[in-house]
Structures are given as C-alpha cells and as structure tokens.
C-alpha cells in the first residue's frame, strides 16, 4: 500500500486498502500510516527494510553501492536485501501493468 501510495497508483492503492481493511485496519489508521509511515511500531531492522523498499521502488536506478552497505549496517542480510529488491521490482512491474490496463498515469 505504501509503494502504491508513494507512486500515485490509485487503482493499486485502493486494492491494497480494501485488503488491509479486511484484516481489521480502519481507514483512519491507514491514512495515518500513508501520511507518516515512520509512525508504524516496527523494529529497527523492519523499519530499515520498509525505508529501503520504498526508496528502491521509487528510484531503483538511484541505488549506489553505499546504499547496500548501509542496508547491511542497519541489520539487513544479503538475503533480506534480495527479497527487498524483488518485492520493489514486483511492485513496480505490477503497477506498470495495472496502469496499462486502466489508462495513462494521469488517469489511474
């Protein structure tokens, strides 16, 4: 949901919110999380995973070698980093396909 929100894919965002509401999240809590994901009660390692996943999804070409070193320094293993990259890549691919089905980026 956070990646869809950050990338502006309203279709993906609405789907994610619907699924999270089924798990008991209410609209107010979801809006607060999107406005300020840093408020999520996460362990430092999980917070680092979330921050880098968002960054990777928003600017995959902007990653530098130092970013990977920083991820490891914050407690992410090489396996965690591969998972993060795979998740961000999948989210980007899924949103691209979704947007191609519903119209141009400005219409989604």
C-alpha positions in Angstrom: 0.0 0.0 0.0 2.8 2.4 0.8 4.5 1.9 -2.5 1.2 2.3 -4.4 0.6 5.5 -2.4 4.1 6.8 -3.0 4.0 6.1 -6.7 0.5 7.5 -7.1 -1.2 4.4 -8.4 -4.8 4.9 -7.2 -6.0 1.6 -8.5 -3.3 -0.4 -6.7 -3.7 1.8 -3.6 -7.5 1.2 -3.4 -7.0 -2.6 -3.8 -4.4 -2.6 -1.0 -6.6 -0.6 1.3 -9.5 -2.9 0.7 -7.4 -5.9 1.6 -6.0 -4.3 4.7 -9.5 -3.2 5.8 -10.5 -6.9 5.6 -7.7 -7.6 8.2 -9.1 -5.0 10.6 -7.3 -1.8 9.7 -9.6 1.1 9.6 -9.5 4.0 7.1 -8.2 6.5 9.6 -5.3 4.3 10.7 -4.4 3.5 7.0 -4.5 7.2 6.2 -2.2 8.0 9.1 0.3 5.3 8.0 0.4 6.6 4.5 0.9 10.2 5.7 3.7 9.1 8.1 5.0 5.6 7.7 7.6 6.3 10.3 4.9 6.0 13.0 4.5 2.3 12.4 5.6 0.4 15.5 8.4 -1.5 13.8 11.7 -2.9 15.0 14.7 -1.1 13.6 15.5 -3.8 11.1 11.9 -3.8 9.8 11.9 0.0 9.6 15.1 -0.1 7.5 13.5 -2.8 5.3 10.4 -0.5 4.7 12.5 2.6 4.1 14.8 0.9 1.6 11.8 -0.9 -0.1 10.1 2.5 -0.7 13.3 4.1 -1.9 14.0 1.1 -4.2 10.5 1.2 -5.7 10.6 4.9 -6.2 14.1 5.2 -7.6 15.6 1.8 -8.5 18.2 3.4 -10.7 19.4 5.7 -7.9 20.8 2.9 -5.7 24.5 3.0 -5.2 27.0 0.6 -3.6 27.0 2.6 -0.4 23.2 2.0 -0.1 23.7 -1.7 0.1 26.5 -1.2 2.6 24.1 1.0 4.7 21.4 -1.7 4.5 23.7 -4.3 5.8 24.9 -1.9 8.6 21.3 -1.5 9.6 20.9 -5.2 10.1 19.6 -6.4 6.7 21.3 -9.6 5.4 22.1 -10.2 1.8 19.0 -12.4 1.6 16.9 -9.6 3.1 18.2 -7.2 0.5 17.5 -9.6 -2.4 13.9 -10.0 -1.0 13.5 -6.2 -0.7 14.7 -5.7 -4.3 12.5 -8.5 -5.6 9.5 -7.0 -3.8 10.1 -3.5 -5.1 10.7 -4.8 -8.6 7.4 -6.8 -8.5 5.5 -3.8 -7.1 6.8 -1.6 -10.0 6.0 -4.3 -12.6 2.5 -4.8 -11.2 1.7 -1.1 -11.1 3.0 -0.7 -14.7 0.7 -3.5 -15.9 -2.2 -2.1 -13.9 -1.7 1.4 -15.3 -1.6 0.0 -18.8 -5.0 -1.6 -18.2 -6.7 1.5 -16.8 -5.1 4.2 -18.8 -2.3 6.7 -18.7 -0.7 7.6 -15.4 -2.7 10.7 -15.0 -6.0 8.8 -15.4 -5.3 6.0 -13.0 
